[in-house]
Amino acid sequence: MLNKLLIPPIFLIFFRLLKRKRFKNISLYNLYDPIFSPWKFTKSKHDLQNISEYEKLDLLKFEELRNNVLGITLVSNDRLWLLYKLSQNALLLDGDFVECGIYKGGTALLLSEILKSSKKSQKKLYLFDTFKGMPKTNKKVDNHQIGDFADTSVGSVLKKIHNPKSIIIIDGKLPNSIKKTNINKISFLHIDLDIYSSILETLKILYKKVIPGGIILFDDCGFISCYGARVAVNEFFSKKKEKPIYLQTGQAFIIKR
Ligand SMILES: C[S@@+](CC[C@H](N)C(=O)[O-])C[C@H]1O[C@@H](n2cnc3c(N)ncnc32)[C@H](O)[C@@H]1O
């Protein structure tokens, strides 16, 4: 009888000891660190262990895209990963891709490659920038100055993009430059404009064109250098059903209802 009572607890103790051995050398504090950070992916054995063929191809594709935009984009790898994944999901939806804030074309190149990877897609990618740098900024909330990011041009961006048929570059100041296009439905909108009035005024026009289920990703809401971006996003969505989801990366996104 006593034996019967003791066996289960002994098993439990043995099992716990085994488990502890597996986590030896890892402090309690670090046990809940994520061990899968695809934005840091390398082709090391460790990263490629126990994953499906699909996941392997997906990670290799991301690595290729990440390497292609290295030195062209201001956007860090963890933010590129979210841009990659969210835009990839939007491929299944009806509507075009739009990016506001191109600078040297890094994230635009990534988006153009995502479109290219979907052979069936007839989507267009609209790219908006002044290509002369920042317009007038608001000293109360913006840290950028007029003319920041002027060292670029339409020609230099076009040279980097290998899928020119589906790309439409609109050179001019937002939101007025939107009038030069006939964008109808948007499935994915990437806003990387950094400053208050550019973001607010652009949202006022493009938000309506995003289809239900479509995604708006803001690159810069969480950064002190782009405080005006957060003010604009919060002001705009305070009157809308969607509430922006802020991410650890500094980005925020909404899914249109
Ligand atoms: C941070 S940069 C974009 C970075 C880019 N996505 C990358 O991959 O590195 C911000 C860009 O927004 C543009 N911009 C800001 N306000 C604008 C406006 N009202 N109209 C057009 N472009 C604007 C600037 O010219 C600048 O090139």
The ligand as a Gaussian input file, in Angstrom:
#p B3LYP/6-31G(d) Opt

LIG

0 1
 C       12.379000      57.668000     -43.226000
 S       12.270000      58.041000     -44.900000
 C       11.641000      56.545000     -45.623000
 C       12.574000      55.361000     -45.430000
 C       12.382000      54.188000     -46.385000
 N       11.090000      53.568000     -46.271000
 C       13.481000      53.173000     -46.232000
 O       13.284000      51.993000     -46.597000
 O       14.591000      53.537000     -45.783000
 C       10.891000      59.136000     -44.926000
 C       10.550000      59.687000     -46.294000
 O        9.277000      60.318000     -46.215000
 C        9.240000      61.347000     -47.194000
 N        8.135000      62.264000     -46.888000
 C        7.797000      62.813000     -45.697000
 N        6.714000      63.587000     -45.819000
 C        6.326000      63.523000     -47.126000
 C        5.238000      64.089000     -47.878000
 N        4.341000      64.920000     -47.320000
 N        5.141000      63.786000     -49.181000
 C        6.028000      62.949000     -49.782000
 N        7.076000      62.389000     -49.129000
 C        7.222000      62.672000     -47.800000
 C       10.643000      61.963000     -47.104000
 O       10.957000      62.633000     -48.309000
 C       11.507000      60.722000     -46.830000
 O       12.111000      60.264000     -48.017000

